[in-house]
Amino acid sequence: MNYQHLFSVNQLHDAERRLLKFFNKMQREVMAISAHDKYIIAARGTGKSEGIDVCDILQNTWAMPGSLGGFLSPSYAKAWGNTLPAICHALAEWGYIEGIHYFVGRKAPKSANFKQPKRAPLRDAWGNAIHFWNGTVMVVLSFSQGMSANSMSLDWIVGPEAKFLNYNKIKSEVNPANRGNTKDFGYSPRHHAVTYTTDMPTTKMGRWILEKEKEMDKTHIDLIRYIYSEIKQNERLPEQTAHIKQKIKSLRAELNDYRRYQKPVIPTPGKKREYTVFYAEYDVFDNLEVLGEDFIWQMKRDSPALIWRTAFLNEKLLRVANCFYSALDEDKHCYIPADNCTMGDYSENYHTKPSSVRTAKRIVSNCLYDTDLDYTKPLYIAFDANAAISTCIVGQPDLNKRTLPTINELYVKTPQKIQDLAQKFCDYYAPKLGKKQVVFYFDHTFVAASATGDSYKDTIIKVLEKNGWEVTEVYIGQQPQHDWRHKEIDRAMKGDSDLLFPTFNLYNTENTRLAMEQTKCKLGKNGFEKDKSPESLPDSPEHPDEQKTHITDAWDTFFVGCNFFYTEPSSDIGGGIIFLR
């Protein structure tokens, strides 16, 4: 027996089995409808990258050889740290291999014999591009830098993580660039197609995608479903006569027309048609057949309640009325961290890693991709300790710009305690180079001795110093009353020049901002107070501890400390207080 031949055949069969792909309900529906414009809100674990994003990238690549597509990302750091590894992993699942079918961050070498694009990126722009075998190029566009999309003429758009994409930039920079080139690709129903995917937005900036449901004609989508079903039924007929084949051909042409255009949802004089829009929401149970019950239960157990409710169950969380932090405005107070490097700089690091690392979904659990972290400056921190949850706020006040950036939030739940949270801080910022200095603000509740003899303050400092941090401790005394904090925070958020203007890292402070938006204001004996009654409710998906007032109390201490007890790190205990006003 020729065992070598048998081994080769078995390898071939294994390869064939790997190429037999299963698609869940969500993926099948999106593929079947295949509308020109897609806006999909799907829970984590439903297969957005593999079944929607990459599917459309490949469909556009095949339909329009040599086209120029735009791949939107909030920042290059986020693209290289999360999105692109997931895309490359999904391409591999489809059988497309980097270095064979496409090149990332560079033009394909001549030896690869790739076709040339219709409109090639200029010189350095190849560092921002993915070059496919048939000449198609997908350019990665960062929203945190001055975008060059308005100087391009794009043929299609794919935007993962749409909840982090600024809709004003989409309208003013991306949409105008997705134009022209009709002479090259006007024949294709995919020309100028857009695909936006995300899990449920938790910020006002991302809620634009929810409005896209109003642009969908549900009757038109049902018609697409019907025609698609008719095609499949005819394809399954045992006898494929010339009449049946002609009927299928006619139905496919009709289907492509309906996928591309619909009647205007809002009748407008002179407007006869508009691009077909498909909007849909899917939760984690739409992928139950793949994930299985055990995995879903594990995600419910292991995920923070906020993440479970929004990212897995697709719940919409809205701001409460009579909010204690009523001046908090996402447009004014939130920022997307700017890229310190170009995509080409990230790609140099990308290409030094093994392909097994590059194609895997990477989860960043430290500060390496926090581009707003200034390595030369100390960190300013404040805590809140509670039996159920302990929270920490991290920031780096900027006296020159008169801003108070909150760059991160951390928390642990029982049975973990304050010492575990302090260690979590140390682990997260372990890669911070240079002098590890921290200014630690605390109030009167952190100085009382506990049952073990150490106060919260002493416990935190012990952990920090054990991990090599130089701690400057600053006691702010009795925590100011609610009405005073309400007034001063309101002044700061409205831009009072006497106070540092609070800003928040959009990616790293999701719980803090949601907790602020969910904190109600009530009238007490001393004036305006926080309504802290939700703290008495047990931790649950409906009432998660990280969305209650615990973490807002930590932020209040951080705010009061930085504005009224601002201290530079010093080798002397307590440092030196600098009066800002």
C-alpha positions as CSV (number, residue, x, y, z in Angstrom):
1,M,0.0,0.0,0.0
2,N,1.2,3.5,-0.8
3,Y,1.0,5.1,2.7
4,Q,2.4,8.4,1.4
5,H,-0.4,8.6,-1.1
6,L,-3.0,7.7,1.6
7,F,-1.6,10.4,3.9
8,S,-1.9,13.0,1.1
9,V,-5.5,12.0,0.5
10,N,-6.3,12.3,4.2
11,Q,-4.7,15.7,4.3
12,L,-6.8,16.7,1.4
13,H,-10.0,15.5,3.0
14,D,-9.1,17.3,6.2
15,A,-8.6,20.5,4.2
16,E,-12.0,20.0,2.5
17,R,-13.7,19.4,5.8
18,R,-12.2,22.7,7.2
19,L,-13.6,24.5,4.2
20,L,-17.1,23.2,4.9
21,K,-18.4,26.2,6.9
22,F,-21.5,26.4,9.1
23,F,-23.3,29.8,9.4
24,N,-25.6,30.7,12.2
25,K,-29.1,32.3,11.9
26,M,-27.7,35.8,11.9
27,Q,-25.0,35.2,9.3
28,R,-27.4,33.3,7.0
29,E,-30.0,36.1,7.2
30,V,-27.5,38.9,6.5
31,M,-25.9,36.9,3.6
32,A,-29.3,36.1,2.1
33,I,-30.6,39.7,2.2
34,S,-27.2,41.1,1.2
35,A,-28.5,44.7,1.1
36,H,-26.4,47.4,-0.3
37,D,-26.2,49.2,3.1
38,K,-26.1,47.1,6.2
39,Y,-26.3,48.3,9.8
40,I,-26.0,45.3,12.2
41,I,-26.1,45.4,16.0
42,A,-25.0,41.9,17.1
43,A,-23.9,40.6,20.4
44,R,-20.4,39.4,21.1
45,G,-19.9,35.8,20.1
46,T,-22.4,35.9,17.2
47,G,-19.7,35.9,14.5
48,K,-19.7,39.5,13.2
49,S,-16.1,39.4,11.9
50,E,-16.3,36.1,10.1
51,G,-19.9,36.1,8.9
52,I,-20.5,39.7,8.1
53,D,-17.3,41.9,8.0
54,V,-15.0,39.5,6.2
55,C,-17.9,38.1,4.1
56,D,-18.5,41.6,2.7
57,I,-14.8,42.4,2.3
58,L,-14.4,39.2,0.2
59,Q,-17.7,39.8,-1.7
60,N,-16.5,43.4,-2.6
61,T,-13.0,42.1,-3.5
62,W,-14.4,39.5,-5.9
63,A,-17.1,41.7,-7.4
64,M,-14.8,44.7,-8.1
65,P,-11.3,43.6,-8.8
66,G,-8.9,46.5,-8.4
67,S,-11.3,48.5,-6.3
68,L,-10.4,50.8,-3.4
69,G,-12.3,50.0,-0.1
70,G,-12.2,51.8,3.2
71,F,-11.9,50.0,6.5
72,L,-12.9,52.3,9.3
73,S,-11.4,52.2,12.8
74,P,-11.6,54.5,15.8
75,S,-7.7,54.5,15.9
76,Y,-4.8,52.6,14.5
77,A,-4.0,51.3,17.9
78,K,-7.5,49.7,18.1
79,A,-7.2,48.4,14.5
80,W,-3.9,46.7,15.2
81,G,-4.7,45.6,18.7
82,N,-8.2,44.2,18.2
83,T,-9.9,44.6,14.8
84,L,-7.3,43.6,12.2
85,P,-6.2,40.4,14.1
86,A,-9.8,39.3,14.2
87,I,-10.2,40.1,10.4
88,C,-7.1,38.2,9.5
89,H,-8.2,35.3,11.7
90,A,-11.6,35.3,9.9
91,L,-9.9,35.4,6.5
92,A,-7.9,32.4,7.4
93,E,-11.1,30.6,8.4
94,W,-12.3,31.3,4.9
95,G,-9.1,29.9,3.4
96,Y,-7.3,33.2,2.6
97,I,-3.8,33.3,4.0
98,E,-1.6,36.4,4.6
99,G,1.4,36.4,2.3
100,I,-0.4,34.3,-0.3
101,H,-3.8,35.9,-0.9
102,Y,-3.1,39.3,0.6
103,F,-0.5,41.5,2.3
104,V,-1.1,43.7,5.3
105,G,0.5,47.1,5.7
106,R,2.5,46.9,2.5
107,K,2.3,46.5,-1.2
108,A,2.6,42.9,-2.5
109,P,6.1,42.2,-3.7
110,K,6.6,41.7,-7.5
111,S,7.3,38.0,-6.9
112,A,3.7,37.5,-5.7
113,N,2.4,38.5,-9.1
114,F,-0.6,40.4,-7.7
115,K,-2.7,42.6,-10.0
116,Q,-2.4,46.3,-9.6
117,P,-5.3,48.5,-8.3
118,K,-7.2,50.9,-10.4
119,R,-6.1,53.7,-8.1
120,A,-3.0,52.7,-6.2
121,P,-2.3,54.3,-2.8
122,L,0.6,56.8,-2.9
123,R,4.0,55.7,-1.5
124,D,3.7,55.8,2.3
125,A,-0.1,55.2,2.1
126,W,0.7,51.5,1.5
127,G,1.5,51.3,5.2
128,N,-2.2,51.9,5.8
129,A,-3.5,49.3,3.3
130,I,-4.2,45.7,2.7
131,H,-3.4,44.5,-0.9
132,F,-5.4,41.6,-2.2
133,W,-4.4,39.2,-5.0
134,N,-6.7,40.7,-7.7
135,G,-5.6,44.3,-7.2
136,T,-8.3,45.3,-4.7
137,V,-6.9,47.5,-1.9
138,M,-8.5,48.1,1.5
139,V,-7.2,51.2,3.2
140,V,-7.5,51.5,7.0
141,L,-8.7,54.9,8.0
142,S,-8.3,56.1,11.6
143,F,-10.9,58.4,13.1
144,S,-8.5,59.7,15.8
145,Q,-6.2,61.4,13.2
146,G,-6.9,63.9,10.5
147,M,-8.5,61.5,8.0
148,S,-7.3,61.4,4.3
149,A,-10.6,59.8,3.2
150,N,-11.8,63.1,1.7
151,S,-8.9,63.0,-0.8
152,M,-9.8,59.5,-1.9
153,S,-12.4,58.0,-4.2
154,L,-13.6,54.9,-2.4
155,D,-15.7,52.1,-3.9
156,W,-17.0,50.5,-0.7
157,I,-16.9,50.8,3.1
158,V,-16.6,48.4,6.0
159,G,-16.9,49.8,9.5
160,P,-16.6,47.3,12.4
161,E,-17.0,48.6,16.0
162,A,-19.4,51.3,14.7
163,K,-20.4,52.4,18.2
164,F,-16.9,54.1,18.4
165,L,-17.2,55.8,15.0
166,N,-18.1,59.5,15.0
167,Y,-21.2,59.9,12.7
168,N,-20.3,63.5,11.9
169,K,-17.0,62.3,10.5
170,I,-18.8,59.6,8.6
171,K,-21.1,62.1,7.0
172,S,-18.5,64.8,6.4
173,E,-15.4,62.8,5.4
174,V,-16.3,59.2,4.6
175,N,-19.5,59.4,2.7
176,P,-18.3,62.1,0.3
177,A,-15.2,59.9,-0.4
178,N,-17.4,56.9,-1.2
179,R,-18.2,58.2,-4.7
180,G,-17.4,58.2,-8.3
181,N,-15.6,55.5,-10.3
182,T,-18.8,54.5,-12.0
183,K,-17.0,53.9,-15.3
184,D,-15.0,51.1,-13.5
185,F,-17.5,49.5,-11.3
186,G,-20.9,50.9,-12.1
187,Y,-22.0,47.5,-13.3
188,S,-21.7,46.0,-9.8
189,P,-24.6,46.0,-7.3
190,R,-21.9,46.2,-4.6
191,H,-20.5,49.5,-5.8
192,H,-20.4,52.1,-2.9
193,A,-21.9,49.5,-0.5
194,V,-21.5,50.2,3.2
195,T,-21.4,47.7,6.1
196,Y,-21.4,48.8,9.7
197,T,-21.4,46.3,12.6
198,T,-21.2,46.7,16.4
199,D,-22.5,45.4,19.6
200,M,-25.0,47.6,21.4
201,P,-23.8,51.2,21.8
202,T,-23.5,52.4,25.3
203,T,-22.6,56.0,24.4
204,K,-24.5,58.8,22.7
205,M,-21.8,58.9,20.0
206,G,-22.7,55.4,18.9
207,R,-26.4,55.7,19.0
208,W,-26.6,57.0,15.5
209,I,-26.7,53.5,14.2
210,L,-29.9,52.9,16.1
211,E,-31.5,55.6,14.0
212,K,-30.8,53.6,10.8
213,E,-33.8,51.4,11.5
214,K,-35.9,54.3,10.3
215,E,-34.2,54.2,6.9
216,M,-35.1,50.5,6.2
217,D,-38.2,49.6,4.2
218,K,-39.3,46.4,5.9
219,T,-41.7,45.5,3.1
220,H,-38.8,45.8,0.7
221,I,-36.6,43.5,2.8
222,D,-39.5,41.0,3.0
223,L,-39.6,41.1,-0.8
224,I,-35.9,40.3,-1.0
225,R,-36.5,37.3,1.4
226,Y,-39.3,36.1,-0.9
227,I,-37.3,36.3,-4.1
228,Y,-34.3,34.6,-2.4
229,S,-36.5,31.8,-1.2
230,E,-37.9,31.4,-4.8
231,I,-34.4,31.0,-6.2
232,K,-33.5,28.4,-3.7
233,Q,-36.7,26.4,-4.2
234,N,-36.0,26.4,-8.0
235,E,-32.4,25.4,-7.5
236,R,-33.5,22.4,-5.5
237,L,-35.8,21.0,-8.2
238,P,-34.5,17.6,-9.3
239,E,-34.8,18.4,-13.0
240,Q,-33.1,21.7,-14.1
241,T,-34.8,22.4,-17.4
242,A,-33.9,25.3,-19.6
243,H,-37.0,27.0,-18.4
244,I,-36.1,26.6,-14.8
245,K,-32.5,27.9,-15.4
246,Q,-33.9,30.9,-17.2
247,K,-36.3,31.6,-14.4
248,I,-33.5,31.4,-11.8
249,K,-31.4,33.8,-14.0
250,S,-34.2,36.3,-14.1
251,L,-34.9,36.0,-10.4
252,R,-31.2,36.6,-9.6
253,A,-31.2,39.8,-11.8
254,E,-34.4,41.0,-10.0
255,L,-32.9,40.1,-6.6
256,N,-29.7,42.1,-7.3
257,D,-31.8,45.1,-8.3
258,Y,-33.8,45.0,-5.1
259,R,-30.7,44.4,-3.0
260,R,-29.2,47.6,-4.5
261,Y,-32.2,50.0,-4.6
262,Q,-35.4,50.6,-2.7
263,K,-38.1,53.3,-3.0
264,P,-37.4,56.3,-0.9
265,V,-38.6,55.7,2.7
266,I,-39.3,59.4,3.0
267,P,-40.8,60.6,-0.4
268,T,-38.9,63.4,-1.8
269,P,-39.8,65.3,-5.0
270,G,-37.5,64.1,-7.9
271,K,-36.1,61.2,-5.9
272,K,-37.1,57.9,-7.4
273,R,-34.9,55.5,-5.5
274,E,-32.2,55.1,-2.8
275,Y,-29.8,52.5,-1.7
276,T,-31.5,49.5,0.1
277,V,-30.9,49.6,3.8
278,F,-31.0,46.5,6.1
279,Y,-31.0,47.1,9.8
280,A,-31.1,44.3,12.3
281,E,-30.3,43.4,16.0
282,Y,-29.2,40.0,17.2
283,D,-28.4,38.8,20.7
284,V,-26.1,36.0,21.8
285,F,-28.9,33.4,21.6
286,D,-29.0,33.8,17.8
287,N,-25.7,31.8,17.9
288,L,-26.9,29.3,20.4
289,E,-26.3,26.4,18.0
290,V,-22.6,27.2,17.8
291,L,-21.8,28.6,21.2
292,G,-23.9,26.1,23.2
293,E,-25.7,26.7,26.5
294,D,-22.6,26.0,28.6
295,F,-20.6,28.8,26.9
296,I,-23.5,31.3,27.3
297,W,-23.9,30.5,30.9
298,Q,-20.2,31.0,31.4
299,M,-20.3,34.4,29.7
300,K,-23.1,35.4,32.0
301,R,-21.2,34.3,35.0
302,D,-17.8,35.8,34.0
303,S,-18.8,39.0,32.2
304,P,-19.4,42.3,34.0
305,A,-23.1,42.9,34.2
306,L,-22.8,46.0,31.9
307,I,-21.0,43.9,29.3
308,W,-23.5,41.1,29.6
309,R,-26.6,43.4,29.2
310,T,-25.3,45.5,26.3
311,A,-22.7,43.3,24.5
312,F,-24.5,40.0,24.8
313,L,-28.2,40.8,25.4
314,N,-28.3,44.0,23.2
315,E,-30.1,46.0,25.9
316,K,-30.3,49.8,25.3
317,L,-29.3,51.8,28.4
318,L,-30.5,55.4,28.5
319,R,-29.6,58.4,30.8
320,V,-31.9,58.9,33.8
321,A,-33.8,62.1,34.3
322,N,-32.7,64.5,37.1
323,C,-29.2,63.3,36.9
324,F,-26.7,64.3,39.6
325,Y,-24.0,64.8,36.9
326,S,-26.5,66.7,34.7
327,A,-23.8,68.7,32.8
328,L,-22.0,65.5,31.6
329,D,-22.1,65.7,27.8
330,E,-20.4,63.0,25.8
331,D,-19.7,65.3,22.9
332,K,-17.9,67.7,25.2
333,H,-16.3,65.5,27.8
334,C,-15.4,62.3,26.0
335,Y,-12.4,61.8,23.7
336,I,-11.0,59.1,21.5
337,P,-7.3,58.6,22.3
338,A,-5.2,60.0,19.5
339,D,-2.8,57.7,17.7
340,N,0.9,58.4,18.6
341,C,2.0,56.5,15.5
342,T,0.8,55.8,12.0
343,M,-0.5,52.4,10.9
344,G,2.9,51.8,9.3
345,D,4.6,52.1,12.7
346,Y,2.2,49.6,14.1
347,S,2.7,47.3,11.2
348,E,6.5,47.1,11.8
349,N,5.6,45.4,15.1
350,Y,2.9,43.4,13.5
351,H,5.2,41.8,10.9
352,T,7.7,40.8,13.6
353,K,5.2,38.5,15.2
354,P,4.5,34.9,14.2
355,S,1.5,34.4,12.0
356,S,-0.2,32.3,14.8
357,V,-0.1,35.4,17.0
358,R,-1.0,37.9,14.2
359,T,-4.1,36.0,13.2
360,A,-5.4,35.3,16.7
361,K,-7.8,37.7,18.4
362,R,-5.7,39.7,20.8
363,I,-7.1,40.9,24.1
364,V,-5.1,43.7,25.6
365,S,-5.0,43.5,29.4
366,N,-2.4,46.2,30.1
367,C,-1.7,49.8,29.3
368,L,0.4,49.1,26.1
369,Y,-2.3,50.3,23.8
370,D,-3.5,53.2,25.9
371,T,-2.2,55.9,23.6
372,D,-3.4,58.7,25.9
373,L,-1.1,57.5,28.7
374,D,1.8,59.9,29.2
375,Y,4.7,57.7,30.3
376,T,6.7,60.7,31.6
377,K,4.0,61.8,34.0
378,P,2.8,60.3,37.3
379,L,-0.6,58.6,37.6
380,Y,-3.3,60.1,39.9
381,I,-5.6,57.6,41.6
382,A,-8.6,57.5,43.9
383,F,-10.6,54.5,45.3
384,D,-13.9,53.6,46.8
385,A,-14.2,50.6,49.0
386,N,-17.4,48.6,49.7
387,A,-18.3,45.1,50.8
388,A,-19.7,44.3,47.4
389,I,-17.4,46.1,45.0
390,S,-14.2,48.2,45.2
391,T,-13.4,50.7,42.4
392,C,-10.5,52.8,41.2
393,I,-10.2,55.8,39.0
394,V,-7.0,56.7,37.2
395,G,-6.1,60.0,35.6
396,Q,-3.4,62.4,34.6
397,P,-4.4,66.1,35.1
398,D,-2.9,68.6,32.6
399,L,-2.4,72.0,34.2
400,N,-1.2,73.5,30.9
401,K,-4.4,72.6,29.1
402,R,-6.5,73.0,32.2
403,T,-8.1,69.5,31.8
404,L,-8.7,66.6,34.0
405,P,-8.5,63.4,31.9
406,T,-9.9,60.2,33.4
407,I,-7.9,57.7,31.5
408,N,-9.0,54.4,33.1
409,E,-11.3,52.7,35.6
410,L,-10.7,49.4,37.5
411,Y,-12.9,47.4,39.8
412,V,-13.2,44.1,41.6
413,K,-16.2,42.4,43.2
414,T,-16.5,40.3,46.3
415,P,-14.8,38.0,47.3
416,Q,-11.9,40.1,45.9
417,K,-11.1,43.1,48.1
418,I,-9.2,46.4,48.0
419,Q,-5.8,44.8,48.0
420,D,-6.8,42.8,44.9
421,L,-7.8,46.0,43.2
422,A,-4.5,47.6,44.1
423,Q,-2.7,44.6,42.6
424,K,-4.9,44.8,39.5
425,F,-3.8,48.4,39.0
426,C,-0.1,47.3,39.4
427,D,-0.5,44.5,36.8
428,Y,-2.3,46.8,34.3
429,Y,0.4,49.5,34.5
430,A,3.4,47.2,34.8
431,P,4.6,48.0,31.3
432,K,4.8,51.7,32.2
433,L,8.4,52.8,31.6
434,G,10.4,55.3,33.5
435,K,9.8,56.3,37.1
436,K,6.7,54.7,38.5
437,Q,5.1,57.5,40.5
438,V,1.6,57.7,41.7
439,V,-0.4,60.4,43.6
440,F,-3.0,58.7,45.8
441,Y,-6.0,60.7,47.0
442,F,-8.1,59.4,49.9
443,D,-10.7,60.7,52.3
444,H,-11.5,60.1,56.0
445,T,-13.1,56.7,55.3
446,F,-9.7,55.3,54.2
447,V,-7.8,56.1,57.4
448,A,-9.7,54.1,60.0
449,A,-8.1,50.8,61.0
450,S,-9.8,47.6,59.9
451,A,-10.2,44.3,61.6
452,T,-6.7,43.3,60.4
453,G,-5.2,46.5,61.8
454,D,-4.4,48.1,58.5
455,S,-6.6,50.9,57.0
456,Y,-7.7,50.9,53.4
457,K,-5.0,53.5,52.7
458,D,-2.2,51.5,54.3
459,T,-3.3,48.3,52.5
460,I,-3.3,50.0,49.1
461,I,0.1,51.7,49.7
462,K,1.7,48.4,50.8
463,V,0.6,46.7,47.5
464,L,1.8,49.7,45.4
465,E,5.2,49.9,47.1
466,K,5.7,46.1,46.9
467,N,5.2,46.5,43.1
468,G,7.8,49.2,42.8
469,W,5.6,52.3,42.8
470,E,6.7,55.5,44.6
471,V,3.5,56.7,46.4
472,T,2.7,60.3,47.3
473,E,-0.3,60.1,49.6
474,V,-2.7,63.0,49.9
475,Y,-5.4,63.2,52.5
476,I,-8.4,65.3,51.5
477,G,-10.1,65.1,54.9
478,Q,-13.8,64.7,55.3
479,Q,-15.5,64.0,51.9
480,P,-17.3,67.3,50.9
481,Q,-21.1,67.1,51.1
482,H,-23.1,66.1,48.1
483,D,-24.6,69.5,47.4
484,W,-21.0,71.1,47.3
485,R,-19.8,68.4,45.0
486,H,-22.9,68.7,42.8
487,K,-22.2,72.5,42.4
488,E,-18.4,72.3,41.9
489,I,-18.6,69.3,39.4
490,D,-21.3,71.2,37.5
491,R,-19.1,74.3,37.3
492,A,-16.1,72.3,36.1
493,M,-18.2,70.4,33.4
494,K,-19.5,73.7,32.2
495,G,-16.0,75.0,31.6
496,D,-15.4,77.3,34.7
497,S,-11.8,78.4,34.3
498,D,-11.2,78.1,38.0
499,L,-11.5,74.3,37.8
500,L,-9.9,71.6,35.6
501,F,-12.2,70.5,32.8
502,P,-13.2,66.8,33.2
503,T,-12.6,64.6,30.2
504,F,-13.0,60.8,29.8
505,N,-11.3,58.2,27.7
506,L,-14.2,56.8,25.6
507,Y,-12.8,53.3,25.6
508,N,-11.6,52.8,29.1
509,T,-14.3,54.6,31.2
510,E,-17.5,53.0,30.0
511,N,-18.7,52.0,33.5
512,T,-17.9,55.3,35.1
513,R,-19.8,57.3,32.5
514,L,-22.8,54.9,32.6
515,A,-22.9,55.0,36.4
516,M,-22.8,58.8,36.2
517,E,-25.7,58.8,33.7
518,Q,-27.6,56.5,35.9
519,T,-27.0,58.5,39.2
520,K,-30.2,60.3,40.1
521,C,-30.3,63.5,42.1
522,K,-32.7,64.0,45.0
523,L,-33.4,66.9,47.3
524,G,-32.2,66.1,50.9
525,K,-31.9,68.0,54.1
526,N,-28.6,69.5,53.0
527,G,-29.7,70.3,49.4
528,F,-29.1,68.2,46.3
529,E,-27.8,64.7,47.1
530,K,-27.0,61.6,45.2
531,D,-29.8,59.0,45.3
532,K,-27.7,56.0,46.6
533,S,-30.7,53.7,47.1
534,P,-29.7,51.4,44.2
535,E,-26.6,50.4,46.3
536,S,-29.0,48.5,48.6
537,L,-30.0,46.2,45.7
538,P,-28.1,43.0,45.2
539,D,-25.7,42.8,42.3
540,S,-27.6,41.5,39.2
541,P,-27.8,41.9,35.5
542,E,-30.6,44.4,36.0
543,H,-28.8,46.3,38.8
544,P,-25.0,45.7,38.4
545,D,-22.8,47.2,41.1
546,E,-20.5,48.8,38.6
547,Q,-23.3,51.0,37.3
548,K,-24.3,52.2,40.8
549,T,-22.9,55.1,42.7
550,H,-19.8,53.3,44.1
551,I,-17.5,54.2,41.2
552,T,-18.9,57.7,41.0
553,D,-17.7,58.2,44.6
554,A,-14.2,57.2,43.6
555,W,-14.4,59.7,40.7
556,D,-15.6,62.4,43.1
557,T,-12.5,61.9,45.3
558,F,-10.3,62.0,42.2
559,F,-12.0,65.3,41.1
560,V,-11.8,66.9,44.6
561,G,-8.2,65.8,45.0
562,C,-6.9,67.1,41.6
563,N,-8.8,70.4,41.8
564,F,-8.4,71.4,45.5
565,F,-5.4,69.3,46.7
566,Y,-3.3,69.1,43.6
567,T,0.0,67.6,44.5
568,E,3.2,66.9,42.6
569,P,5.1,63.7,43.4
570,S,7.8,64.2,45.9
571,S,10.3,62.1,47.8
572,D,8.9,63.8,50.9
573,I,5.8,62.2,52.3
574,G,2.7,64.2,51.2
575,G,4.5,66.0,48.4
576,G,3.7,69.7,48.0
577,I,0.2,71.0,47.5
578,I,-0.2,73.5,44.6
579,F,-3.2,75.8,44.7
580,L,-4.7,76.0,41.3
581,R,-6.6,79.2,41.8
